[in-house]
Amino acid sequence: MVFHIIVQGNKVDLICYNWKNCFETRHEGLGTTYERFILHEYFRRIRDQYGVKTVLEAPLFGMTGISGINSVWWAIQGARVTLVDNSRERLAAIEKIWDELSLEARFLYDTGTYASLPFEDQEFDMSWNFAALNPDLRVEGLLRELTRVTQKVIFICVPNRIHLFGLIRKGILKISLLEQNRIVSGVVEKIMKQSGWRVTEKGLFDVPPWPDIAMSKEDFYRKIGLARYANRLKKGSTQENRICILDYYSGRNREMKREMRRYAFLENCPSPLKNIWAHHSYQIFTPLNRCNDICHHPIF
């Protein structure tokens, strides 16, 4: 389940993210668009290192914005992509997006346990997910299934629990925030090790110059007493200034990648800063019979 923080006066609610709205507006915001392009840099390295030609994304529901399009990059590179989700309605909306891009993928529904995926052993070169592990999910069953159906590499991304602004948000909002409820990387690593896989690379990424506020900027400004500014931002939001990576994929904005790279100057910053500012952490797993030393690669 993906969560979104809604502010109403002095009341703060942590509710299920309204995924339908992004399909309707085609507006994802700067933060989501940026992290998609950063993901592409990691995809490129994984593809080159492991020769990935078949990809499974399960579960696909994690990142805010339009669901089910993170693996579009892989399809554009010629990989065979399979997407698994626990909402038939969302899968139908995702399939429509892929049709618009003239790209093919296999779309499969799961009841939400992900503990018995309908795939052969080692059917995929790579499996992965982004911010999709949460308490409602049987994480151990999912991860064991990913190790069963994957041959070469598994890529897992989770929110960074110790980023500075998360601690500030906790003090401001006085609620148990998203990253306190997410499954942490240490838990993932333990389960994977028990399944015969080990971490060959891990680190922090998604380090833009803005904080991870985990809510719309309008709601945040209202919370800290800048309601007038928040209202001006909302009024100024138009179709012309919306941001969505689909415009890059379709060719309507081929400069988007260059525009996003301008914000990536902190991605290779020293660890002490990255530890408290990165929005997400990642782990790359491989089977024990093809181990490499743990490493950290600059992406730009």
Secondary structure, 3 states (H helix, E strand, C coil): CCEEEEEECCEEEEEECCHHHHHHHCCCHHHHHHHHHHHHHHHHHHHHHHCCCEEEECCCCCCCCCCCCCCHHHHHCCCEEEEEECCHHHHHHHHHHHHHCCCCCEEEECCCCCCCCCCCCCCEEEEEEECCCCCCCCHHHHHHHHHHHEEEEEEEEEECCCCHHHHHHHHHHCCCCHHHHCCCHHHHHHHHHHCCEEEEEEEEECCCCCCCCCCCHHHHHHHCCCHHHHHHHHHHCCCCCCCCCHHHHHCCCCCHHHHHHCCCCCCCCCHHHHHHHCCEEEEEEEEHHHCCCCECCCCC
